[in-house]
Amino acid sequence: MTQWVERLAGVSHREACERAKTFGIRTDAEIKRYEGQLSRTRVSSPPPKQNAPGFTLELTDHEIDQIAIAYFHELEKGVQSSGGYT
C-alpha cells in the first residue's frame, strides 16, 4: 500500500491548482504501472498442480484449518483412549 501526500503550505491558490493537476497525473501513472505489474504477475503464475489426472484440489485457508483441526482432534482422542500422555 502506498499513500501519496504533497504539502502545499505557503503556495498561491493558482500554483496549488497546477501542482494538484501534475500530482494527479503522477499518481495515476504510478497506479497504472502497479496494475500492469499485477496483471503480468497473474498471467505468469504457474497453473495449479494436478493432484490426480483430471483432478485439481483447491482449498480455502478456512478449509485447510478445519482439516488440520479435525486431524489433531482425532489424534488427541486416540491418545486419550489409550490412557493419555502418562
PDB file of N, CA, C and O in Angstrom:
ATOM      1  N   MET A   1       0.844  -1.173   0.000  1.00  0.00           N
ATOM      2  CA  MET A   1       0.000   0.000   0.000  1.00  0.00           C
ATOM      3  C   MET A   1       0.885   1.231   0.000  1.00  0.00           C
ATOM      4  O   MET A   1       1.940   1.270   0.634  1.00  0.00           O
ATOM      5  N   THR A   2       0.437   2.205  -0.709  1.00  0.00           N
ATOM      6  CA  THR A   2       1.172   3.451  -0.792  1.00  0.00           C
ATOM      7  C   THR A   2       0.207   4.587  -0.540  1.00  0.00           C
ATOM      8  O   THR A   2      -0.962   4.534  -0.923  1.00  0.00           O
ATOM      9  N   GLN A   3       0.713   5.605   0.106  1.00  0.00           N
ATOM     10  CA  GLN A   3      -0.080   6.796   0.338  1.00  0.00           C
ATOM     11  C   GLN A   3       0.681   7.963  -0.265  1.00  0.00           C
ATOM     12  O   GLN A   3       1.857   8.171   0.036  1.00  0.00           O
ATOM     13  N   TRP A   4       0.008   8.722  -1.117  1.00  0.00           N
ATOM     14  CA  TRP A   4       0.649   9.866  -1.749  1.00  0.00           C
ATOM     15  C   TRP A   4       0.186  11.133  -1.057  1.00  0.00           C
ATOM     16  O   TRP A   4      -1.013  11.347  -0.875  1.00  0.00           O
ATOM     17  N   VAL A   5       1.134  11.972  -0.672  1.00  0.00           N
ATOM     18  CA  VAL A   5       0.837  13.231   0.001  1.00  0.00           C
ATOM     19  C   VAL A   5       1.752  14.296  -0.587  1.00  0.00           C
ATOM     20  O   VAL A   5       2.945  14.064  -0.786  1.00  0.00           O
ATOM     21  N   GLU A   6       1.187  15.451  -0.860  1.00  0.00           N
ATOM     22  CA  GLU A   6       2.001  16.581  -1.285  1.00  0.00           C
ATOM     23  C   GLU A   6       1.583  17.781  -0.459  1.00  0.00           C
ATOM     24  O   GLU A   6       0.415  18.171  -0.452  1.00  0.00           O
ATOM     25  N   ARG A   7       2.531  18.350   0.223  1.00  0.00           N
ATOM     26  CA  ARG A   7       2.264  19.515   1.070  1.00  0.00           C
ATOM     27  C   ARG A   7       2.217  20.772   0.206  1.00  0.00           C
ATOM     28  O   ARG A   7       3.065  20.958  -0.667  1.00  0.00           O
ATOM     29  N   LEU A   8       1.230  21.633   0.446  1.00  0.00           N
ATOM     30  CA  LEU A   8       1.062  22.838  -0.345  1.00  0.00           C
ATOM     31  C   LEU A   8       1.076  24.100   0.507  1.00  0.00           C
ATOM     32  O   LEU A   8       0.609  25.151   0.067  1.00  0.00           O
ATOM     33  N   ALA A   9       1.596  24.005   1.695  1.00  0.00           N
ATOM     34  CA  ALA A   9       1.623  25.174   2.579  1.00  0.00           C
ATOM     35  C   ALA A   9       2.499  26.266   1.970  1.00  0.00           C
ATOM     36  O   ALA A   9       3.598  26.002   1.483  1.00  0.00           O
ATOM     37  N   GLY A  10       1.994  27.486   2.009  1.00  0.00           N
ATOM     38  CA  GLY A  10       2.776  28.634   1.563  1.00  0.00           C
ATOM     39  C   GLY A  10       2.778  28.880   0.068  1.00  0.00           C
ATOM     40  O   GLY A  10       3.531  29.734  -0.399  1.00  0.00           O
ATOM     41  N   VAL A  11       1.959  28.161  -0.711  1.00  0.00           N
ATOM     42  CA  VAL A  11       1.913  28.410  -2.152  1.00  0.00           C
ATOM     43  C   VAL A  11       0.601  29.103  -2.498  1.00  0.00           C
ATOM     44  O   VAL A  11      -0.386  28.997  -1.770  1.00  0.00           O
ATOM     45  N   SER A  12       0.611  29.812  -3.620  1.00  0.00           N
ATOM     46  CA  SER A  12      -0.599  30.525  -4.032  1.00  0.00           C
ATOM     47  C   SER A  12      -1.665  29.534  -4.486  1.00  0.00           C
ATOM     48  O   SER A  12      -1.374  28.371  -4.764  1.00  0.00           O
ATOM     49  N   HIS A  13      -2.904  30.017  -4.555  1.00  0.00           N
ATOM     50  CA  HIS A  13      -4.013  29.173  -4.998  1.00  0.00           C
ATOM     51  C   HIS A  13      -3.766  28.676  -6.415  1.00  0.00           C
ATOM     52  O   HIS A  13      -4.015  27.508  -6.717  1.00  0.00           O
ATOM     53  N   ARG A  14      -3.284  29.544  -7.275  1.00  0.00           N
ATOM     54  CA  ARG A  14      -3.027  29.161  -8.672  1.00  0.00           C
ATOM     55  C   ARG A  14      -1.960  28.060  -8.748  1.00  0.00           C
ATOM     56  O   ARG A  14      -2.126  27.072  -9.463  1.00  0.00           O
ATOM     57  N   GLU A  15      -0.873  28.242  -8.006  1.00  0.00           N
ATOM     58  CA  GLU A  15       0.195  27.233  -8.017  1.00  0.00           C
ATOM     59  C   GLU A  15      -0.293  25.921  -7.408  1.00  0.00           C
ATOM     60  O   GLU A  15       0.073  24.842  -7.875  1.00  0.00           O
ATOM     61  N   ALA A  16      -1.123  26.014  -6.358  1.00  0.00           N
ATOM     62  CA  ALA A  16      -1.666  24.804  -5.744  1.00  0.00           C
ATOM     63  C   ALA A  16      -2.525  24.037  -6.750  1.00  0.00           C
ATOM     64  O   ALA A  16      -2.469  22.808  -6.795  1.00  0.00           O
ATOM     65  N   CYS A  17      -3.316  24.743  -7.555  1.00  0.00           N
ATOM     66  CA  CYS A  17      -4.142  24.091  -8.572  1.00  0.00           C
ATOM     67  C   CYS A  17      -3.272  23.416  -9.624  1.00  0.00           C
ATOM     68  O   CYS A  17      -3.560  22.291 -10.032  1.00  0.00           O
ATOM     69  N   GLU A  18      -2.216  24.082 -10.067  1.00  0.00           N
ATOM     70  CA  GLU A  18      -1.304  23.491 -11.046  1.00  0.00           C
ATOM     71  C   GLU A  18      -0.605  22.259 -10.485  1.00  0.00           C
ATOM     72  O   GLU A  18      -0.490  21.237 -11.162  1.00  0.00           O
ATOM     73  N   ARG A  19      -0.144  22.363  -9.253  1.00  0.00           N
ATOM     74  CA  ARG A  19       0.540  21.227  -8.634  1.00  0.00           C
ATOM     75  C   ARG A  19      -0.418  20.063  -8.406  1.00  0.00           C
ATOM     76  O   ARG A  19      -0.018  18.902  -8.498  1.00  0.00           O
ATOM     77  N   ALA A  20      -1.684  20.367  -8.107  1.00  0.00           N
ATOM     78  CA  ALA A  20      -2.684  19.312  -7.935  1.00  0.00           C
ATOM     79  C   ALA A  20      -2.884  18.546  -9.241  1.00  0.00           C
ATOM     80  O   ALA A  20      -3.033  17.324  -9.227  1.00  0.00           O
ATOM     81  N   LYS A  21      -2.888  19.255 -10.369  1.00  0.00           N
ATOM     82  CA  LYS A  21      -3.036  18.590 -11.670  1.00  0.00           C
ATOM     83  C   LYS A  21      -1.865  17.648 -11.933  1.00  0.00           C
ATOM     84  O   LYS A  21      -2.074  16.497 -12.315  1.00  0.00           O
ATOM     85  N   THR A  22      -0.650  18.118 -11.736  1.00  0.00           N
ATOM     86  CA  THR A  22       0.515  17.260 -12.000  1.00  0.00           C
ATOM     87  C   THR A  22       0.596  16.121 -10.991  1.00  0.00           C
ATOM     88  O   THR A  22       1.034  15.019 -11.321  1.00  0.00           O
ATOM     89  N   PHE A  23       0.172  16.395  -9.763  1.00  0.00           N
ATOM     90  CA  PHE A  23       0.149  15.347  -8.745  1.00  0.00           C
ATOM     91  C   PHE A  23      -0.799  14.224  -9.169  1.00  0.00           C
ATOM     92  O   PHE A  23      -0.475  13.045  -9.030  1.00  0.00           O
ATOM     93  N   GLY A  24      -1.973  14.598  -9.685  1.00  0.00           N
ATOM     94  CA  GLY A  24      -2.946  13.616 -10.156  1.00  0.00           C
ATOM     95  C   GLY A  24      -2.405  12.794 -11.315  1.00  0.00           C
ATOM     96  O   GLY A  24      -2.616  11.583 -11.376  1.00  0.00           O
ATOM     97  N   ILE A  25      -1.716  13.444 -12.223  1.00  0.00           N
ATOM     98  CA  ILE A  25      -1.137  12.738 -13.374  1.00  0.00           C
ATOM     99  C   ILE A  25      -0.069  11.758 -12.908  1.00  0.00           C
ATOM    100  O   ILE A  25      -0.029  10.617 -13.369  1.00  0.00           O
ATOM    101  N   ARG A  26       0.795  12.194 -11.999  1.00  0.00           N
ATOM    102  CA  ARG A  26       1.865  11.315 -11.497  1.00  0.00           C
ATOM    103  C   ARG A  26       1.291  10.106 -10.762  1.00  0.00           C
ATOM    104  O   ARG A  26       1.735   8.977 -10.974  1.00  0.00           O
ATOM    105  N   THR A  27       0.304  10.344  -9.898  1.00  0.00           N
ATOM    106  CA  THR A  27      -0.251   9.219  -9.139  1.00  0.00           C
ATOM    107  C   THR A  27      -1.033   8.276 -10.044  1.00  0.00           C
ATOM    108  O   THR A  27      -0.985   7.061  -9.848  1.00  0.00           O
ATOM    109  N   ASP A  28      -1.759   8.812 -11.040  1.00  0.00           N
ATOM    110  CA  ASP A  28      -2.463   7.942 -11.993  1.00  0.00           C
ATOM    111  C   ASP A  28      -1.480   7.074 -12.762  1.00  0.00           C
ATOM    112  O   ASP A  28      -1.738   5.891 -12.986  1.00  0.00           O
ATOM    113  N   ALA A  29      -0.347   7.656 -13.170  1.00  0.00           N
ATOM    114  CA  ALA A  29       0.668   6.888 -13.893  1.00  0.00           C
ATOM    115  C   ALA A  29       1.243   5.789 -13.015  1.00  0.00           C
ATOM    116  O   ALA A  29       1.478   4.677 -13.489  1.00  0.00           O
ATOM    117  N   GLU A  30       1.470   6.083 -11.755  1.00  0.00           N
ATOM    118  CA  GLU A  30       2.022   5.068 -10.851  1.00  0.00           C
ATOM    119  C   GLU A  30       1.008   3.956 -10.599  1.00  0.00           C
ATOM    120  O   GLU A  30       1.381   2.785 -10.536  1.00  0.00           O
ATOM    121  N   ILE A  31      -0.250   4.304 -10.457  1.00  0.00           N
ATOM    122  CA  ILE A  31      -1.296   3.286 -10.273  1.00  0.00           C
ATOM    123  C   ILE A  31      -1.370   2.383 -11.498  1.00  0.00           C
ATOM    124  O   ILE A  31      -1.472   1.164 -11.360  1.00  0.00           O
ATOM    125  N   LYS A  32      -1.319   2.967 -12.700  1.00  0.00           N
ATOM    126  CA  LYS A  32      -1.339   2.155 -13.920  1.00  0.00           C
ATOM    127  C   LYS A  32      -0.128   1.235 -13.987  1.00  0.00           C
ATOM    128  O   LYS A  32      -0.236   0.093 -14.433  1.00  0.00           O
ATOM    129  N   ARG A  33       1.036   1.733 -13.541  1.00  0.00           N
ATOM    130  CA  ARG A  33       2.237   0.908 -13.547  1.00  0.00           C
ATOM    131  C   ARG A  33       2.048  -0.296 -12.620  1.00  0.00           C
ATOM    132  O   ARG A  33       2.384  -1.421 -12.989  1.00  0.00           O
ATOM    133  N   TYR A  34       1.510  -0.062 -11.416  1.00  0.00           N
ATOM    134  CA  TYR A  34       1.279  -1.163 -10.475  1.00  0.00           C
ATOM    135  C   TYR A  34       0.235  -2.134 -11.015  1.00  0.00           C
ATOM    136  O   TYR A  34       0.381  -3.346 -10.853  1.00  0.00           O
ATOM    137  N   GLU A  35      -0.812  -1.623 -11.653  1.00  0.00           N
ATOM    138  CA  GLU A  35      -1.821  -2.507 -12.231  1.00  0.00           C
ATOM    139  C   GLU A  35      -1.208  -3.374 -13.327  1.00  0.00           C
ATOM    140  O   GLU A  35      -1.555  -4.548 -13.455  1.00  0.00           O
ATOM    141  N   GLY A  36      -0.304  -2.805 -14.113  1.00  0.00           N
ATOM    142  CA  GLY A  36       0.389  -3.577 -15.143  1.00  0.00           C
ATOM    143  C   GLY A  36       1.236  -4.676 -14.542  1.00  0.00           C
ATOM    144  O   GLY A  36       1.257  -5.800 -15.044  1.00  0.00           O
ATOM    145  N   GLN A  37       1.944  -4.350 -13.455  1.00  0.00           N
ATOM    146  CA  GLN A  37       2.750  -5.362 -12.774  1.00  0.00           C
ATOM    147  C   GLN A  37       1.862  -6.473 -12.247  1.00  0.00           C
ATOM    148  O   GLN A  37       2.203  -7.651 -12.354  1.00  0.00           O
ATOM    149  N   LEU A  38       0.728  -6.102 -11.680  1.00  0.00           N
ATOM    150  CA  LEU A  38      -0.196  -7.087 -11.123  1.00  0.00           C
ATOM    151  C   LEU A  38      -0.751  -7.992 -12.216  1.00  0.00           C
ATOM    152  O   LEU A  38      -0.834  -9.206 -12.027  1.00  0.00           O
ATOM    153  N   SER A  39      -1.132  -7.420 -13.355  1.00  0.00           N
ATOM    154  CA  SER A  39      -1.683  -8.251 -14.425  1.00  0.00           C
ATOM    155  C   SER A  39      -0.621  -9.173 -15.007  1.00  0.00           C
ATOM    156  O   SER A  39      -0.935 -10.305 -15.374  1.00  0.00           O
ATOM    157  N   ARG A  40       0.633  -8.720 -15.104  1.00  0.00           N
ATOM    158  CA  ARG A  40       1.704  -9.591 -15.596  1.00  0.00           C
ATOM    159  C   ARG A  40       1.969 -10.719 -14.605  1.00  0.00           C
ATOM    160  O   ARG A  40       2.258 -11.842 -15.015  1.00  0.00           O
ATOM    161  N   THR A  41       1.876 -10.438 -13.313  1.00  0.00           N
ATOM    162  CA  THR A  41       2.079 -11.459 -12.290  1.00  0.00           C
ATOM    163  C   THR A  41       0.998 -12.515 -12.378  1.00  0.00           C
ATOM    164  O   THR A  41       1.282 -13.707 -12.266  1.00  0.00           O
ATOM    165  N   ARG A  42      -0.233 -12.094 -12.576  1.00  0.00           N
ATOM    166  CA  ARG A  42      -1.343 -13.043 -12.676  1.00  0.00           C
ATOM    167  C   ARG A  42      -1.197 -13.928 -13.895  1.00  0.00           C
ATOM    168  O   ARG A  42      -1.473 -15.125 -13.827  1.00  0.00           O
ATOM    169  N   VAL A  43      -0.768 -13.358 -15.011  1.00  0.00           N
ATOM    170  CA  VAL A  43      -0.644 -14.131 -16.242  1.00  0.00           C
ATOM    171  C   VAL A  43       0.502 -15.123 -16.141  1.00  0.00           C
ATOM    172  O   VAL A  43       0.394 -16.247 -16.631  1.00  0.00           O
ATOM    173  N   SER A  44       1.604 -14.717 -15.506  1.00  0.00           N
ATOM    174  CA  SER A  44       2.790 -15.570 -15.479  1.00  0.00           C
ATOM    175  C   SER A  44       2.795 -16.580 -14.345  1.00  0.00           C
ATOM    176  O   SER A  44       3.723 -17.383 -14.250  1.00  0.00           O
ATOM    177  N   SER A  45       1.783 -16.563 -13.480  1.00  0.00           N
ATOM    178  CA  SER A  45       1.779 -17.527 -12.387  1.00  0.00           C
ATOM    179  C   SER A  45       1.513 -18.925 -12.935  1.00  0.00           C
ATOM    180  O   SER A  45       0.708 -19.089 -13.852  1.00  0.00           O
ATOM    181  N   PRO A  46       2.186 -19.936 -12.379  1.00  0.00           N
ATOM    182  CA  PRO A  46       2.031 -21.295 -12.904  1.00  0.00           C
ATOM    183  C   PRO A  46       0.634 -21.829 -12.632  1.00  0.00           C
ATOM    184  O   PRO A  46      -0.005 -21.431 -11.658  1.00  0.00           O
ATOM    185  N   PRO A  47       0.156 -22.726 -13.484  1.00  0.00           N
ATOM    186  CA  PRO A  47      -1.157 -23.319 -13.244  1.00  0.00           C
ATOM    187  C   PRO A  47      -1.116 -24.190 -11.994  1.00  0.00           C
ATOM    188  O   PRO A  47      -0.049 -24.675 -11.617  1.00  0.00           O
ATOM    189  N   PRO A  48      -2.263 -24.395 -11.345  1.00  0.00           N
ATOM    190  CA  PRO A  48      -2.272 -25.230 -10.144  1.00  0.00           C
ATOM    191  C   PRO A  48      -1.819 -26.648 -10.460  1.00  0.00           C
ATOM    192  O   PRO A  48      -2.039 -27.160 -11.557  1.00  0.00           O
ATOM    193  N   LYS A  49      -1.178 -27.275  -9.466  1.00  0.00           N
ATOM    194  CA  LYS A  49      -0.704 -28.649  -9.653  1.00  0.00           C
ATOM    195  C   LYS A  49      -1.879 -29.600  -9.759  1.00  0.00           C
ATOM    196  O   LYS A  49      -2.911 -29.412  -9.115  1.00  0.00           O
ATOM    197  N   GLN A  50      -1.711 -30.607 -10.567  1.00  0.00           N
ATOM    198  CA  GLN A  50      -2.723 -31.646 -10.687  1.00  0.00           C
ATOM    199  C   GLN A  50      -2.460 -32.690  -9.607  1.00  0.00           C
ATOM    200  O   GLN A  50      -1.347 -33.206  -9.503  1.00  0.00           O
ATOM    201  N   ASN A  51      -3.461 -32.999  -8.815  1.00  0.00           N
ATOM    202  CA  ASN A  51      -3.323 -34.000  -7.771  1.00  0.00           C
ATOM    203  C   ASN A  51      -3.483 -35.405  -8.322  1.00  0.00           C
ATOM    204  O   ASN A  51      -2.853 -36.344  -7.835  1.00  0.00           O
ATOM    205  N   ALA A  52      -4.302 -35.548  -9.308  1.00  0.00           N
ATOM    206  CA  ALA A  52      -4.531 -36.815  -9.991  1.00  0.00           C
ATOM    207  C   ALA A  52      -4.946 -36.442 -11.406  1.00  0.00           C
ATOM    208  O   ALA A  52      -5.365 -35.308 -11.635  1.00  0.00           O
ATOM    209  N   PRO A  53      -4.845 -37.340 -12.341  1.00  0.00           N
ATOM    210  CA  PRO A  53      -5.223 -36.986 -13.714  1.00  0.00           C
ATOM    211  C   PRO A  53      -6.632 -36.403 -13.777  1.00  0.00           C
ATOM    212  O   PRO A  53      -7.606 -37.047 -13.388  1.00  0.00           O
ATOM    213  N   GLY A  54      -6.717 -35.177 -14.274  1.00  0.00           N
ATOM    214  CA  GLY A  54      -8.008 -34.531 -14.430  1.00  0.00           C
ATOM    215  C   GLY A  54      -8.617 -33.988 -13.162  1.00  0.00           C
ATOM    216  O   GLY A  54      -9.779 -33.584 -13.178  1.00  0.00           O
ATOM    217  N   PHE A  55      -7.886 -33.960 -12.060  1.00  0.00           N
ATOM    218  CA  PHE A  55      -8.443 -33.508 -10.784  1.00  0.00           C
ATOM    219  C   PHE A  55      -7.525 -32.474 -10.152  1.00  0.00           C
ATOM    220  O   PHE A  55      -6.333 -32.726  -9.980  1.00  0.00           O
ATOM    221  N   THR A  56      -8.059 -31.330  -9.812  1.00  0.00           N
ATOM    222  CA  THR A  56      -7.296 -30.285  -9.136  1.00  0.00           C
ATOM    223  C   THR A  56      -7.949 -30.005  -7.798  1.00  0.00           C
ATOM    224  O   THR A  56      -9.150 -29.742  -7.737  1.00  0.00           O
ATOM    225  N   LEU A  57      -7.179 -30.058  -6.734  1.00  0.00           N
ATOM    226  CA  LEU A  57      -7.692 -29.809  -5.393  1.00  0.00           C
ATOM    227  C   LEU A  57      -7.337 -28.384  -4.998  1.00  0.00           C
ATOM    228  O   LEU A  57      -6.161 -28.044  -4.871  1.00  0.00           O
ATOM    229  N   GLU A  58      -8.339 -27.566  -4.808  1.00  0.00           N
ATOM    230  CA  GLU A  58      -8.128 -26.195  -4.367  1.00  0.00           C
ATOM    231  C   GLU A  58      -8.926 -25.991  -3.080  1.00  0.00           C
ATOM    232  O   GLU A  58     -10.150 -26.116  -3.074  1.00  0.00           O
ATOM    233  N   LEU A  59      -8.228 -25.680  -2.001  1.00  0.00           N
ATOM    234  CA  LEU A  59      -8.879 -25.475  -0.715  1.00  0.00           C
ATOM    235  C   LEU A  59      -8.676 -24.040  -0.253  1.00  0.00           C
ATOM    236  O   LEU A  59      -7.642 -23.426  -0.515  1.00  0.00           O
ATOM    237  N   THR A  60      -9.676 -23.520   0.436  1.00  0.00           N
ATOM    238  CA  THR A  60      -9.524 -22.202   1.045  1.00  0.00           C
ATOM    239  C   THR A  60      -8.722 -22.352   2.333  1.00  0.00           C
ATOM    240  O   THR A  60      -8.560 -23.458   2.848  1.00  0.00           O
ATOM    241  N   ASP A  61      -8.225 -21.234   2.846  1.00  0.00           N
ATOM    242  CA  ASP A  61      -7.499 -21.271   4.116  1.00  0.00           C
ATOM    243  C   ASP A  61      -8.384 -21.816   5.226  1.00  0.00           C
ATOM    244  O   ASP A  61      -7.908 -22.560   6.083  1.00  0.00           O
ATOM    245  N   HIS A  62      -9.656 -21.461   5.226  1.00  0.00           N
ATOM    246  CA  HIS A  62     -10.583 -21.946   6.254  1.00  0.00           C
ATOM    247  C   HIS A  62     -10.730 -23.471   6.167  1.00  0.00           C
ATOM    248  O   HIS A  62     -10.729 -24.151   7.193  1.00  0.00           O
ATOM    249  N   GLU A  63     -10.856 -24.003   4.961  1.00  0.00           N
ATOM    250  CA  GLU A  63     -10.980 -25.452   4.796  1.00  0.00           C
ATOM    251  C   GLU A  63      -9.720 -26.182   5.259  1.00  0.00           C
ATOM    252  O   GLU A  63      -9.802 -27.246   5.873  1.00  0.00           O
ATOM    253  N   ILE A  64      -8.569 -25.611   4.966  1.00  0.00           N
ATOM    254  CA  ILE A  64      -7.305 -26.204   5.419  1.00  0.00           C
ATOM    255  C   ILE A  64      -7.250 -26.208   6.938  1.00  0.00           C
ATOM    256  O   ILE A  64      -6.842 -27.200   7.541  1.00  0.00           O
ATOM    257  N   ASP A  65      -7.657 -25.109   7.561  1.00  0.00           N
ATOM    258  CA  ASP A  65      -7.684 -25.033   9.027  1.00  0.00           C
ATOM    259  C   ASP A  65      -8.610 -26.092   9.605  1.00  0.00           C
ATOM    260  O   ASP A  65      -8.263 -26.750  10.586  1.00  0.00           O
ATOM    261  N   GLN A  66      -9.785 -26.264   9.007  1.00  0.00           N
ATOM    262  CA  GLN A  66     -10.746 -27.240   9.510  1.00  0.00           C
ATOM    263  C   GLN A  66     -10.206 -28.665   9.385  1.00  0.00           C
ATOM    264  O   GLN A  66     -10.434 -29.483  10.276  1.00  0.00           O
ATOM    265  N   ILE A  67      -9.507 -28.974   8.314  1.00  0.00           N
ATOM    266  CA  ILE A  67      -8.908 -30.301   8.148  1.00  0.00           C
ATOM    267  C   ILE A  67      -7.851 -30.536   9.223  1.00  0.00           C
ATOM    268  O   ILE A  67      -7.792 -31.611   9.819  1.00  0.00           O
ATOM    269  N   ALA A  68      -7.011 -29.520   9.470  1.00  0.00           N
ATOM    270  CA  ALA A  68      -5.966 -29.649  10.496  1.00  0.00           C
ATOM    271  C   ALA A  68      -6.582 -29.826  11.879  1.00  0.00           C
ATOM    272  O   ALA A  68      -6.110 -30.654  12.658  1.00  0.00           O
ATOM    273  N   ILE A  69      -7.619 -29.067  12.198  1.00  0.00           N
ATOM    274  CA  ILE A  69      -8.282 -29.186  13.497  1.00  0.00           C
ATOM    275  C   ILE A  69      -8.870 -30.590  13.659  1.00  0.00           C
ATOM    276  O   ILE A  69      -8.727 -31.207  14.715  1.00  0.00           O
ATOM    277  N   ALA A  70      -9.528 -31.090  12.618  1.00  0.00           N
ATOM    278  CA  ALA A  70     -10.121 -32.427  12.684  1.00  0.00           C
ATOM    279  C   ALA A  70      -9.045 -33.488  12.877  1.00  0.00           C
ATOM    280  O   ALA A  70      -9.228 -34.431  13.647  1.00  0.00           O
ATOM    281  N   TYR A  71      -7.925 -33.335  12.180  1.00  0.00           N
ATOM    282  CA  TYR A  71      -6.820 -34.299  12.303  1.00  0.00           C
ATOM    283  C   TYR A  71      -6.285 -34.332  13.730  1.00  0.00           C
ATOM    284  O   TYR A  71      -6.147 -35.403  14.321  1.00  0.00           O
ATOM    285  N   PHE A  72      -5.987 -33.169  14.278  1.00  0.00           N
ATOM    286  CA  PHE A  72      -5.430 -33.130  15.634  1.00  0.00           C
ATOM    287  C   PHE A  72      -6.457 -33.527  16.684  1.00  0.00           C
ATOM    288  O   PHE A  72      -6.090 -34.061  17.731  1.00  0.00           O
ATOM    289  N   HIS A  73      -7.724 -33.279  16.428  1.00  0.00           N
ATOM    290  CA  HIS A  73      -8.770 -33.715  17.350  1.00  0.00           C
ATOM    291  C   HIS A  73      -8.823 -35.247  17.390  1.00  0.00           C
ATOM    292  O   HIS A  73      -8.911 -35.835  18.468  1.00  0.00           O
ATOM    293  N   GLU A  74      -8.769 -35.884  16.236  1.00  0.00           N
ATOM    294  CA  GLU A  74      -8.766 -37.354  16.183  1.00  0.00           C
ATOM    295  C   GLU A  74      -7.505 -37.920  16.826  1.00  0.00           C
ATOM    296  O   GLU A  74      -7.557 -38.941  17.511  1.00  0.00           O
ATOM    297  N   LEU A  75      -6.385 -37.263  16.607  1.00  0.00           N
ATOM    298  CA  LEU A  75      -5.128 -37.689  17.220  1.00  0.00           C
ATOM    299  C   LEU A  75      -5.231 -37.612  18.742  1.00  0.00           C
ATOM    300  O   LEU A  75      -4.797 -38.528  19.441  1.00  0.00           O
ATOM    301  N   GLU A  76      -5.794 -36.541  19.249  1.00  0.00           N
ATOM    302  CA  GLU A  76      -5.959 -36.365  20.700  1.00  0.00           C
ATOM    303  C   GLU A  76      -6.925 -37.408  21.261  1.00  0.00           C
ATOM    304  O   GLU A  76      -6.685 -37.943  22.343  1.00  0.00           O
ATOM    305  N   LYS A  77      -8.000 -37.701  20.554  1.00  0.00           N
ATOM    306  CA  LYS A  77      -8.939 -38.735  21.029  1.00  0.00           C
ATOM    307  C   LYS A  77      -8.222 -40.085  21.123  1.00  0.00           C
ATOM    308  O   LYS A  77      -8.470 -40.849  22.056  1.00  0.00           O
ATOM    309  N   GLY A  78      -7.347 -40.383  20.178  1.00  0.00           N
ATOM    310  CA  GLY A  78      -6.587 -41.643  20.227  1.00  0.00           C
ATOM    311  C   GLY A  78      -5.676 -41.696  21.423  1.00  0.00           C
ATOM    312  O   GLY A  78      -5.569 -42.737  22.072  1.00  0.00           O
ATOM    313  N   VAL A  79      -5.013 -40.597  21.735  1.00  0.00           N
ATOM    314  CA  VAL A  79      -4.114 -40.537  22.892  1.00  0.00           C
ATOM    315  C   VAL A  79      -4.933 -40.729  24.180  1.00  0.00           C
ATOM    316  O   VAL A  79      -4.549 -41.501  25.058  1.00  0.00           O
ATOM    317  N   GLN A  80      -6.062 -40.016  24.280  1.00  0.00           N
ATOM    318  CA  GLN A  80      -6.888 -40.112  25.474  1.00  0.00           C
ATOM    319  C   GLN A  80      -7.451 -41.517  25.660  1.00  0.00           C
ATOM    320  O   GLN A  80      -7.512 -42.008  26.787  1.00  0.00           O
ATOM    321  N   SER A  81      -7.859 -42.166  24.588  1.00  0.00           N
ATOM    322  CA  SER A  81      -8.426 -43.512  24.715  1.00  0.00           C
ATOM    323  C   SER A  81      -7.376 -44.554  25.089  1.00  0.00           C
ATOM    324  O   SER A  81      -7.710 -45.626  25.594  1.00  0.00           O
ATOM    325  N   SER A  82      -6.117 -44.241  24.842  1.00  0.00           N
ATOM    326  CA  SER A  82      -5.058 -45.200  25.209  1.00  0.00           C
ATOM    327  C   SER A  82      -4.423 -44.871  26.557  1.00  0.00           C
ATOM    328  O   SER A  82      -3.347 -45.378  26.873  1.00  0.00           O
ATOM    329  N   GLY A  83      -5.069 -44.038  27.343  1.00  0.00           N
ATOM    330  CA  GLY A  83      -4.578 -43.767  28.689  1.00  0.00           C
ATOM    331  C   GLY A  83      -3.944 -42.418  28.861  1.00  0.00           C
ATOM    332  O   GLY A  83      -3.447 -42.132  29.950  1.00  0.00           O
ATOM    333  N   GLY A  84      -3.928 -41.578  27.870  1.00  0.00           N
ATOM    334  CA  GLY A  84      -3.382 -40.223  27.992  1.00  0.00           C
ATOM    335  C   GLY A  84      -1.892 -40.180  27.747  1.00  0.00           C
ATOM    336  O   GLY A  84      -1.319 -41.092  27.152  1.00  0.00           O
ATOM    337  N   TYR A  85      -1.270 -39.111  28.210  1.00  0.00           N
ATOM    338  CA  TYR A  85       0.153 -38.873  27.949  1.00  0.00           C
ATOM    339  C   TYR A  85       1.064 -39.507  29.017  1.00  0.00           C
ATOM    340  O   TYR A  85       2.285 -39.491  28.861  1.00  0.00           O
ATOM    341  N   THR A  86       0.506 -40.048  30.067  1.00  0.00           N
ATOM    342  CA  THR A  86       1.376 -40.610  31.119  1.00  0.00           C
ATOM    343  C   THR A  86       1.698 -42.043  30.877  1.00  0.00           C
ATOM    344  O   THR A  86       2.415 -42.657  31.667  1.00  0.00           O
TER     345      THR A  86
END
